[in-house]
C-alpha cells in the first residue's frame, strides 16, 4: 500500500488526489453519506438516461409499456449497485481491488477486462451522444466537440475523487430546476409533440430488451460505485449507504426514462440532446438550449467518473503482475491513455442508438457474473470480513489465482451464451424463445450459485487469523507517530 498522504478537503483547492488503489485510512475518511444520494442522482441525470427511453419505442413498444419496462429494469439493476456501495466504507478500497478476494491477486484480471470495457464503452457512447447532439442543435464541429469534452473529462479524472463530488453537487442544483420546468411542460402539453403520432403496443421481445438495457444501466455502475464511497467512515451503517445510493441512482432514471420514451413516441426523437433542445424550447424560449448545455456538462462529468474508475482498474491490473507504487504520475499517464482510446473509437461511430443498445448489453453479459460472485462472497460467504493487507500481497491469503471465483465467473458466461441476443449473434435458446434475451438472469443465477457451492469448502476459521493480523497491521499504520 502507499505511504502517500491521502486526500483532504485540499483537493477542492486544486491538489491532485494521491490515493488510488491503496487503502484509505480512517483519519482520511471525510465523506458524508448524505452526499451519496445526490451524487448518483446527478450521475444519471443526463442525456444518456433519456436515450434509454428510446430503446423500447425503436422496437415497437408503446410509451406506457416502455415506461413500465424501464422503471422495473432500473429498480432491478440499482439493487445490485447499491449493495456494492456498502463495501467502500467497510474496506476503504476501490471496488476492483476488493475482487482479489474472490478471483486472486492475478485472477482478478478476468473481471478487470469486463469493467475496463464498461468504462471505455460508456465514454465512447457518451461522446457519440454529445457530438451528434450539439452538432445537430448548434452546428458545432463534431470532432472539435469530441476533443474538448474528452479534455475536460480527463482533467476531472486526474484531479480525482473530491473534485468529482464537488462537480456533481454544483451540477445537481444547475440541472434540477431546468428538468423540472421541462417535465412540467411535457405533462401539461406545452412541450410540443403529436399525441396522435404515438404508435407501438406490447411485444415480449421489446419489453425484455427495454428491461435489460435499463437494468444494465445501473448494474454497470456496480464495479465502481464503492470507488466513491471508500472515503466514508468505516462505521457507516450498511442500511444508510444502500438506501442513499439506491434512492439517488434510481430516482433520476425513473424521472428521465419516461421523458425519453415520450420524446421517442411523441416527437419521433432519435437523438437525446436534440429532443431535449426541441421540447425545452417549446415550453420556454431558450430553455431547451440551456438544458442541452447543462445536460452535456453532466454527461462530461460522468465521463470523468468513468475515466477515474478506469484508471483505478488499469492500475490494479498492472499491479497484479508488476508491483505499482500509487503516484500522481501513473494516474495521469493512465487517464491520458484511456482518453486517447475512447476519443479515437468515438470518432468512428455515428449511430448512438445502435451503439448504446449493443454496448449496454455486452456490458451486462460481462458484469453480471462478476457482480454475482462479488456480492455472494461479501454478504453470504465472508460476510464483509477480509484481510485487507493480504489484498496487496501476491502470495497472501487469497493467492494468485482463485479457482472458485474464476470457475463461477466462466460458468455464468458460458451458461448465458445460448440466451444472448445481439445484432451479430442470437443464441439457440434465445431464438427458440422468440429472440427474448434473458441471458443476464441466467448468468447472475449460475455464477452466484456456483460460487456459493464452491465456497462451502473455504476454511473461514483460518482466514479469521489472517484478518486479525491485517487489522493489527492497519492499526499500527494509522497510529500517528509521537515526537
Residue pairs with C-beta under 8 A, 6 or more apart in sequence:
1 22
1 23
1 389
1 392
1 477
2 18
2 19
2 20
2 22
2 325
2 326
4 18
4 19
4 22
4 326
4 327
5 18
6 18
6 19
6 24
6 25
6 28
7 15
7 17
7 18
7 19
7 28
7 30
7 160
7 161
7 162
7 231
8 28
8 30
9 30
9 162
11 17
11 159
11 160
11 161
11 162
11 163
12 162
12 163
12 166
14 159
15 159
16 158
16 159
16 160
16 328
16 331
16 332
17 159
17 160
17 161
17 162
17 163
17 331
18 326
18 327
18 328
19 28
19 161
19 326
20 94
20 311
20 312
20 315
20 326
20 330
20 331
21 93
21 94
21 97
21 312
21 315
21 316
21 319
21 324
21 326
22 93
22 326
22 392
23 91
23 92
23 93
23 388
23 392
23 474
24 92
24 93
24 230
24 231
25 92
25 474
25 477
25 478
26 92
26 233
26 234
26 478
27 478
28 231
29 89
29 92
29 231
29 232
29 233
29 234
30 231
31 165
31 229
31 230
31 231
31 232
31 233
32 232
33 232
33 236
33 240
33 241
33 244
34 244
35 165
35 169
36 85
36 228
36 229
36 232
36 241
36 244
36 245
36 248
37 244
37 245
37 247
37 248
38 168
38 169
38 172
38 248
39 165
39 168
39 169
39 228
39 248
40 221
40 225
40 245
40 248
40 249
41 172
41 248
41 249
41 251
41 252
42 168
42 169
42 171
42 172
42 175
42 252
42 298
42 301
43 168
43 221
43 249
43 252
43 302
43 305
44 217
44 218
44 249
44 252
44 253
44 256
45 171
45 172
45 175
45 179
45 252
45 255
45 256
45 295
45 298
46 295
46 298
46 299
46 302
47 129
47 130
47 133
47 272
47 273
47 276
47 295
47 296
47 299
48 122
48 125
48 126
48 129
48 272
48 299
48 302
48 356
49 217
49 252
49 253
49 256
49 257
49 260
50 256
50 257
50 259
50 260
50 263
50 272
50 275
50 276
51 129
51 260
51 272
51 352
51 353
51 356
52 70
52 213
52 214
52 217
52 253
52 256
52 257
52 260
52 356
53 66
53 67
53 70
53 256
53 257
53 258
53 259
53 260
53 261
53 262
53 263
53 264
54 260
54 261
54 263
54 264
54 269
54 270
54 272
54 353
55 66
55 209
55 210
55 213
55 353
55 356
55 357
56 62
56 65
56 66
56 69
56 70
56 200
56 206
56 207
56 209
56 210
56 261
56 264
57 63
57 66
57 200
57 261
57 264
57 265
58 264
58 270
58 353
59 203
59 205
59 206
59 209
59 210
60 199
60 200
60 201
60 203
60 206
61 69
61 200
61 201
61 202
61 203
61 206
61 207
61 210
62 198
62 199
62 200
62 201
62 202
62 265
63 198
63 200
63 258
63 261
63 262
63 265
63 266
65 200
65 201
65 202
65 206
65 207
65 210
66 200
66 210
66 257
66 258
66 261
66 264
66 265
67 257
67 258
67 261
68 207
69 207
69 208
69 210
69 211
69 214
70 210
70 211
70 214
70 253
70 257
70 258
70 261
71 214
71 253
71 254
71 257
71 258
72 211
72 214
73 210
73 211
73 212
73 213
73 214
73 215
73 216
73 217
74 214
74 215
74 217
74 218
74 250
74 253
74 254
74 257
75 250
76 211
76 214
76 215
77 214
77 215
77 216
77 217
77 218
77 219
77 220
78 218
78 245
78 246
78 249
78 250
79 246
80 218
80 219
80 222
80 371
80 375
81 218
81 219
81 221
81 222
81 225
81 245
81 246
81 249
82 225
82 241
82 242
82 243
82 245
82 246
82 249
83 242
83 375
83 379
84 95
84 222
84 223
84 225
84 226
84 371
84 374
84 375
85 225
85 226
85 229
85 241
85 242
85 244
85 245
86 226
86 229
86 238
86 241
86 242
87 95
87 98
87 226
87 229
87 378
87 384
88 95
88 225
88 226
88 227
88 228
88 229
88 230
88 231
88 232
88 241
89 229
89 230
89 232
89 233
89 234
89 235
89 236
89 241
90 234
90 384
91 98
91 226
91 230
91 386
91 388
92 230
92 234
92 388
93 226
93 230
93 388
93 391
94 224
94 226
94 227
94 230
94 309
94 312
94 316
95 222
95 223
95 224
95 225
95 226
95 227
95 309
96 108
96 111
96 112
96 115
96 223
96 224
96 312
96 313
96 316
97 312
97 316
97 391
97 392
98 226
98 374
98 378
98 386
98 391
99 108
99 111
99 370
99 374
99 405
100 107
100 108
100 320
100 391
100 398
101 377
101 382
101 386
101 391
101 398
101 402
102 108
102 373
102 374
102 377
102 402
102 404
102 405
102 451
103 110
103 111
103 373
103 401
103 402
103 405
103 406
103 409
104 398
104 399
104 400
104 401
104 402
104 405
104 406
105 320
105 391
105 393
105 394
105 396
105 398
105 399
105 400
105 401
106 320
106 321
106 394
106 400
106 401
107 400
107 401
107 402
107 405
107 406
108 316
108 317
108 320
109 317
109 320
110 406
110 409
110 410
111 223
111 370
111 409
112 313
112 316
112 317
112 320
113 366
114 223
114 363
114 366
114 367
114 370
115 223
115 224
115 309
115 313
115 367
115 370
116 310
116 313
116 314
116 317
117 362
117 363
117 366
118 220
118 223
118 306
118 363
118 366
118 367
119 224
119 306
119 307
119 309
119 310
119 313
119 338
120 306
120 310
120 338
120 341
120 342
120 345
121 359
121 362
121 363
122 220
122 302
122 303
122 306
122 359
122 363
123 153
123 303
123 306
123 307
123 338
123 342
123 346
124 342
124 345
124 346
124 349
124 355
124 359
125 352
125 355
125 356
125 359
126 299
126 300
126 302
126 303
126 306
126 346
127 146
127 149
127 150
127 303
127 342
127 343
127 346
128 346
128 349
128 350
128 351
128 352
128 355
129 271
129 272
129 273
129 299
129 352
129 356
130 145
130 146
130 149
130 273
130 296
130 299
130 300
131 142
131 143
131 145
131 146
131 149
131 346
132 142
132 271
132 273
132 350
132 352
133 271
133 272
133 273
133 274
133 277
133 292
133 296
134 140
134 142
134 145
134 273
134 292
134 296
135 141
135 142
135 145
136 271
136 273
136 274
137 273
137 274
137 277
137 289
137 292
143 347
146 343
146 346
146 347
147 343
149 296
149 300
149 303
150 303
150 339
150 342
150 343
151 339
152 300
152 304
153 300
153 301
153 303
153 304
153 306
153 307
153 339
154 304
154 307
154 335
154 336
154 339
155 304
156 163
156 164
156 167
156 300
156 301
156 303
156 304
156 305
156 307
156 308
157 164
157 304
157 305
157 307
157 308
157 310
157 311
157 335
158 331
158 332
158 335
160 308
160 331
161 227
161 228
161 231
161 308
164 228
164 301
164 304
164 305
164 308
165 228
167 301
167 304
168 301
171 294
171 297
171 298
171 301
174 294
174 297
175 294
175 295
175 298
178 280
178 287
178 290
178 291
178 294
179 255
179 256
179 291
181 280
181 283
181 284
181 287
182 191
182 259
182 276
182 279
182 280
182 283
182 287
182 288
182 291
183 255
183 259
184 190
184 283
185 191
185 279
185 280
185 282
185 283
185 284
186 259
186 262
186 279
186 283
190 282
190 283
191 279
191 280
191 282
191 283
192 266
192 267
192 278
192 279
192 282
193 262
193 263
193 266
193 267
193 279
194 266
195 266
197 265
197 266
197 268
198 265
198 266
199 265
200 206
200 265
204 434
204 436
205 434
205 435
205 436
208 436
208 437
208 438
209 357
209 421
209 437
212 361
212 364
212 437
212 440
213 356
213 357
213 360
213 361
214 253
214 257
215 364
215 440
216 360
216 361
216 363
216 364
216 367
216 440
217 253
217 360
218 249
218 250
218 253
219 363
219 364
219 367
219 368
219 371
219 440
220 360
220 363
220 364
220 367
221 249
222 367
222 370
222 371
222 374
223 309
223 313
223 367
223 370
223 371
224 305
224 309
224 312
224 313
225 245
227 308
227 309
227 312
228 305
229 236
229 241
229 245
232 241
260 272
260 275
263 269
263 272
263 275
263 276
263 279
264 270
264 275
267 275
267 278
267 279
269 275
269 278
270 353
271 352
272 352
273 292
273 295
273 296
276 288
276 291
276 292
276 295
277 288
277 289
277 291
277 292
278 288
279 288
280 287
280 288
280 289
280 290
280 291
280 292
281 287
281 288
281 289
282 288
307 335
307 338
307 339
308 335
310 334
310 335
310 338
311 331
311 334
311 335
311 338
314 334
314 337
314 338
315 324
315 326
315 330
315 331
315 334
318 324
324 330
349 355
354 423
358 422
358 423
361 420
361 421
361 422
361 437
362 422
364 439
364 440
365 413
365 416
365 420
365 439
365 440
365 443
366 413
368 412
368 416
368 440
368 443
368 444
368 447
369 408
369 409
369 410
369 411
369 412
369 413
369 416
369 443
369 444
369 446
369 447
370 409
370 447
371 444
372 408
372 412
372 443
372 444
372 445
372 446
372 447
372 448
372 451
373 405
373 408
373 409
373 412
373 447
373 448
373 451
375 448
376 448
376 451
376 452
376 455
377 405
377 451
377 455
378 384
380 452
381 451
381 452
381 455
381 458
382 460
382 463
385 463
385 464
385 467
386 467
386 470
387 396
387 397
387 398
387 463
387 466
387 467
387 469
387 470
388 470
388 471
388 474
389 396
389 469
389 470
389 473
389 474
390 396
390 397
390 398
390 466
390 470
391 398
394 400
396 466
397 463
397 466
403 454
404 451
404 454
404 455
404 458
405 451
407 450
407 454
408 446
408 447
408 448
408 450
408 451
408 454
409 447
411 446
411 447
411 450
412 442
412 443
412 444
412 446
412 447
412 448
412 450
413 443
415 442
415 443
415 446
416 439
416 440
416 442
416 443
416 446
417 427
417 439
418 427
418 428
418 429
418 430
419 427
419 429
419 430
419 433
419 437
419 438
419 439
419 442
420 426
420 427
420 430
420 437
420 439
421 427
421 430
421 435
421 436
421 437
421 439
426 435
427 439
430 436
430 437
430 438
430 439
